[in-house]
Amino acid sequence: MKKTNNTGFTLIELLVVIAIIALLSSVTMASLAKARQKSRDAKRIADITAIRTALEMYYSDHNGYPNPGWGWKGECSAWGGLAANNVIPGLVPTYLADMPSAPTMNTVANTDCYLYLSNGVDYAFIDYNSGDTNYLSQPTIIDPSRDGGTDVCLIDGPTSWSWKVSSQGGRCW
């Protein structure tokens, strides 16, 4: 009698290999999600820093900050639904090539919006309610009026849902 060699894989072996691949891919996807979030946060921080620098250069040239009229201004519908380059008048293209937009902005739901407020003498610029940002990772730019504390001028709360840069007089807005 002749013996045949079966060189294929059994169903159990294939299922084990598939399970291992699924486990590795889920770990990889979780790591990629964290990396994407860090990337979005890095973009927001870079945007906020660039805008603060541009506003200070504008102030140096004009002895005041751009004044779009009182009220928060932004691309999101609840704050004017402005075109990006019109959020802070006079900043683009002289001080910034283009006005950045928040990486996960939803203009209809009014989430992850960059907002600007100024009276010409002072200003405040915030990254409003992105939902996926670790705001506590940047304690120097936490918005005290949105940190859950009792004092809108001091960082005294347990959480935060906005980053903010402002002139001295705009820190309590």
N, C-alpha and C positions, 0 to 999 in steps of 0.2 A: 504494500500500500504506500502510496505517495503522499508525503506531508506537504501542505502548502503553507507558505509563510505569509501571514497577513501583516503588511507593513503600514496599514492605515492607523488613524487615531480612533479611539473609542469615543462614544458619545460623552462619557464622563470626562475624559481628558479635554475634549473640546469645550465643554461647559466650564471647566475650571479655568482654562485659558481665557475664555470670554469674560468670566467674572473678574479675573485679575486685570484685564485690559479696562473693563468698566470702572473698577476701583481706581486705577491709575489716572484715567481720564477725568473722573470726578474730582480728584485731588488737584489735578492740573487746572481744571476749570475754576475751582475755588481760588487758586493762587492768581489766576488771570483776572478774576473779578476784583480782587484786592489791588492788583497792580493797576487796573483801569481806574479804580477809585482814587488811588494815590496820584495818578496822572491827571485826573480832573482837578483834584485839590491843588496840585502844583500849578496847573494852568490858572486857576482862580487866584492863587497867591501872586503869580507873575502879573496877571491882569491888574489886580488891586495895586500892586507896587508901581507898575507903569503909569496907572492913572493918577496915583498920588504924586508921582514925580512930575507928570505933565501939568497937573493942577498947580503945583508949586512954581513951575516955570512960567505958567500963565500969570500967576499972581505977581511974580517978579517983574514981568513986562507991563502989567496993567494995573498994579496996585489994588487988586481985587480978584475975586474968583468969578468964573462965568455964572451969570444969574439968569436962569430960565423962567423966573417967576416962582413964587412960593408954592411948594407942593412937591412931593417925590416925583421924579421923572424916570422913565425907563422904557424898555422895549415891550414889556408885558402890557396887556390891554388895561389892567387896573391902574396903571401909572402912565397913561398917555398913548401907549402903543406906538411910540416913536421909532423911526429908523435908527439903527445903531449910531450912526454918525451925528444924529441930532439930539442924543440924550444929554450931552454936555456941550452946549453951543460954543463955538469958537475954539474948541480943543483940536478938532480934526480939520485939516491935515497938518497944521503948523506944529502942534505939540505931540500928536500921535498920528501915525500913518492912517490907521483905522481904529475905530472904537471897538474894543473886543466885546464879544457876547459871552455870557456864561455857557459852559460846555453842555449842560443838560437843560437849558432854558425851555420852558413851555409857556409861550406867550398867552395861550388861552386859559390854562389853569393857574397862571400867575405864580409859577414856582421857578426857583433858581434864576431870579432876575437881578441884574445889576441896577441899582437905583441911586439917583443923585438928588441932593437937596442943597440949595444955596440961597443966601440972601445977598450975595455979592461980597460981604465982609467975611463970612465963614461958610464952610461947606461940610457935608457928610456924604460919604459914598459907601454903600453896603452891598454885599452879596446876600440877597434875600431868599431864605428858605429853600435851600437846594434839596434837602431831605437825605442825601447820601453822603454828606460831608462830615468829617470829624472836626468840628469847629474848635474843640478844646486842644487840638494839635498845634494851634498857633495862638497862644495866649496873648501875644502882644497886639493882635488885631481882633480880638473878640469884641462884639458889640454889646456894651453894658446895658443898653435899653432893651435887649432881647436875650438876656441871660437868665431870666427867671428870678432875678433878685428884686429887692424893693427899691433900690436906688438906680435910676436910669443913667446916672453919671459915673457910677462905680461898678466894676466887675465884682459882684457880690452874690451871684446866683450859682446854682448847681449845674445848670446846663446852658447851652447857647444854640441858637439857630441862625446866626448871622455873623459874618465878619464885617468889620467896619474900619475905615480910615476917615479921619476928619481933621479939620483945623481945631484949635483949642475951643473956640466958641461953639462948634458944631458937635462936640462930643456927647452932649446930652439929648440930641434930637433922635 
